[in-house]
Amino acid sequence: MVIKRVQRFFYAEVVRTARISPSLVRVVFSGDGLPDYTSNGTADECVSLYFPGDGEDRPPAMTEKEGDWAYHDIDEPEHRNYTVRSWDATAKEMSIDFVAHEGGIAATWALTAAPGDVIGLWGPRGWYDPPTGTRWQLLVADLTGLPALSRAIEELPDGFPVRAIVEVLDEGDKIPIETNADLSIEWLIGGNGQGPSRLADAVRDEPLPDGPLYVWFAGEAAASRAVRKYLRTERGLSNAQFETIGYWRVRAEEWLHKYEAVEDRLHSEYQQLIDAGVDEADAENRWEDMLEEAGL
């Protein structure tokens, strides 16, 4: 029997770009490399983008070994994770929104991207997963999480009650979200690496209704941890009722330097939890506690 290998690596070619707000650039990809891409259907569908190095017109391709797509025999190119804002399965076109900030390989690439440019793409994966029977949602994000938040709201059924809190840098970043859901949205100006985020405080101030609910948060890692801890320990939500994802980190290089000093110990402790049969979500909660205890 022949076992079909699921393709996870693709080449994506730029077909057009647009500045959709003062802080966001949309890049639309297509090309011969994308027809075999299969969406996972999650609102926060995430792919890893691999960028060409100096003198390259595209990054090297991944290889597959026993179902594992990776750079097995060569150094991994520079890459960043991004949300698929939309996937048109008929046209085989993928849209990704980039925060247009100074510095960083992804933003720099997106600001100068032109039709014909090619990047590598690995994926997809995702975290947004409201339990069956959920009757109300709270979705919270900064600019990096806005594409996923928008997609989630757009895909909700008619009349579904959803509350959104979004922190952007400019009034012009308040991009309309077309939806038939019953949407209430609050826009905050600030944060996003230009000042302290108010998102964690906003979640604390937000009344949560009784009944089956789901909370999704995407933004800076420290804010994500604060929200996760609040929902878990103070509001008593079950693991299935919320998801918090740190999309980026303030002073990332300083954090990484501190993390590398304790990385082996933390991973050993985490693996002990997994080996002991601890539920993955509970192990993730403990991982966040370990990072906090280590001053990270």
C-alpha angles and dihedrals in degrees: 000000000000114000113215112224114220109233114232103168124069141166114236123197124205112242100171143346135206137186099231097177138357089272104031134071120190118211119191118205133195133135137126092304098063107057091089094051113117120200118224089214097232119137092232093045104169132201132181114236118210117203130211117255126228110305094011126116089201137002120262116272124257119241129221123232119177091337095313114120109202146117093277101166105022138049115280113251122234110285143170134193120246139176120248100236091193140349120203104201092189098050092031090230127145125197122203125181118215125198103239102223131142116267130014125097096253097049092043091051094046094050091058100031115133136181110287096032112130132208134174122250131198125186160338122244134140147179108204103110118149112194119249109271096032108153103181136027137200112200119187129180148147122223093291091056097040095092092055093042091051092049092049092052093045091054097049117110124259113291096004109153112239132166119201131191116189130181115205136167102233139029086239090062091071092105115188115250113211111214144142090214121106095259128188112180135185121196121205124193118218139033115080093120093306095087143341114313119240095196098099091051090046091055090050090052094048115100112229115213125229118259134047109340139163129208124198124185131181125175143081114003098239091049089047091054092048091052092046092052092047094050093044103041106024102031095032096223116169120244090256093055098065145029126193122186128187105217096178142358135232111239090006096177092053090048092049092051091055092043094053090059092061102023098107093049094047094048090049091053091046092050089051088058092051092046089051090057098252112165112261094239092049090048089052090052090051090048090057089049091051092052091051092048089052090054094251 
